[in-house]
Amino acid sequence: MSWRTKADLVWLDTLPGVERDHALARHTSFNIGGPAAWFCELGRVDEVERVVEEAARRGVPYLILGAGTNLLIADSGFDGLVLRVVNREHQVDGSRVRAGAGLKMMRLARLAADAGLVGFEFAIGVPGSVGGAVYQDAGCWGRELREVLVEVEGYVPGEGRATWPAESLGLGYRTSAFREGPLHGALITAATIELRPGDGEAAKREMARLTAERNRTQPIKTKNCGSVFKNPPADSAGRLVEAAGLKGAWEGRAQISDLHANFIVNHGGAGADDVRRLIERAIAAVREQFEVELEPEVELVGFAASGGQAGEGLGPAAAGGSPPTR
Ligand SMILES: Cc1cc2nc3c(=O)[nH]c(=O)nc-3n(C[C@H](O)[C@H](O)[C@H](O)COP(=O)(O)OP(=O)(O)OC[C@H]3O[C@@H](n4cnc5c(N)ncnc54)[C@H](O)[C@@H]3O)c2cc1C
């Protein structure tokens, strides 16, 4: 659908707090990404809902941005509207915690421990937001969000508000109905988790232990996006990339980490194309040597189509294939 009518441009230019050509690199943990043609940061849920509804109705491509910790955004940026969701409220009700989509998972893990609730320590390893974590069933240390998730609130353009029981959301290892199913393009506004009453201080000690262990084995303090590839069944993507001889490989200022081969590090000044080339090299080498098809966990946004479908060969959410988000 063509969306650059004069009325569309006037609507975009008059959104609350909108900015034109806003650099996205500062909003991604990779510190990579060109400009958003239009950028808005919205805290109020009804405001975000209204903007998503209208963008979808007009056919304006939009990208919902959480903490930007699982995105590789093209150097050319995103030719549409980027909406950063920042509702960070939370409520504790017995053993349940309801959190706004913009709250960071790490913060939620600490809040739960403060409330004497246990079973969410694993989330200390996920630097993304609650919305981004629901979107792909984030997890760490063998645990996943879906194990504690009770329900999710959101907004579907053209349909309105909804509350979904967790089991209806197609949640699985780094996937959901939002990432790859019928809810693609829907907005997540809040999530409720159910934990167990327990020793909050012990939970905090466990989180400190997990963090120290991660710092020792992964390049957590660098500019990166966490795991680049999903682990294939019964194997490890890092092991495969390393065995294919690419641990430590460089493209421009980007490097496959020499500490953990499922991480790509921006050493400062790397472009999205550098990272993409490393991703493509790793996929090709692992395919050739082990006949295993690596699938990116990181989402590629705004890349030009390579041949046929946008982002071909780089995974389902790559490069803006699926309407209406990108
Ligand atoms: C150092 C490091 C370590 C990491 N470790 C882990 C780990 O152990 N386990 C793990 O699972 N991940 C890990 N990650 C990846 C990342 O933190 C998770 O994927 C996280 O869930 C992404 O959340 P986000 O808010 O950053 O999402 P973004 O990167 O901002 O967005 C990712 C996708 O989610 C969508 N999205 C975000 N918010 C919403 C919303 N409110 N409504 C609808 N869609 C939304 C976006 O549109 C986009 O498609 C790590 C990343 C880093 C940098």
The ligand as an ORCA input file, in Angstrom:
! r2SCAN-3c Opt
* xyz 0 1
  C      24.459     -8.646     26.264
  C      23.167     -9.290     25.825
  C      22.776    -10.495     26.369
  C      21.576    -11.100     25.976
  N      21.204    -12.272     26.545
  C      20.020    -12.844     26.208
  C      19.591    -14.052     26.820
  O      20.264    -14.617     27.665
  N      18.409    -14.582     26.445
  C      17.618    -13.990     25.516
  O      16.545    -14.510     25.232
  N      18.002    -12.827     24.914
  C      19.177    -12.240     25.239
  N      19.568    -11.081     24.641
  C      18.731    -10.504     23.572
  C      17.637     -9.542     24.044
  O      17.921     -8.963     25.297
  C      16.301    -10.247     24.086
  O      15.982    -10.758     22.819
  C      15.175     -9.287     24.487
  O      14.021    -10.040     24.676
  C      14.913     -8.192     23.456
  O      14.119     -7.207     24.073
  P      14.212     -5.672     23.611
  O      13.295     -4.884     24.459
  O      15.614     -5.218     23.575
  O      13.632     -5.780     22.142
  P      14.100     -4.989     20.797
  O      15.480     -5.406     20.491
  O      13.866     -3.524     21.057
  O      13.092     -5.554     19.786
  C      13.139     -6.908     19.409
  C      11.793     -7.268     18.761
  O      10.779     -7.197     19.751
  C       9.731     -6.359     19.288
  N       9.141     -5.654     20.429
  C       9.797     -5.036     21.435
  N       8.915     -4.485     22.290
  C       7.680     -4.743     21.793
  C       6.351     -4.428     22.212
  N       6.111     -3.705     23.321
  N       5.319     -4.845     21.453
  C       5.535     -5.587     20.335
  N       6.770     -5.918     19.883
  C       7.827     -5.496     20.606
  C      10.395     -5.388     18.343
  O       9.468     -4.836     17.412
  C      11.411     -6.270     17.664
  O      10.810     -6.959     16.603
  C      20.759    -10.461     25.014
  C      21.164     -9.233     24.461
  C      22.348     -8.644     24.863
  C      22.738     -7.322     24.272
*
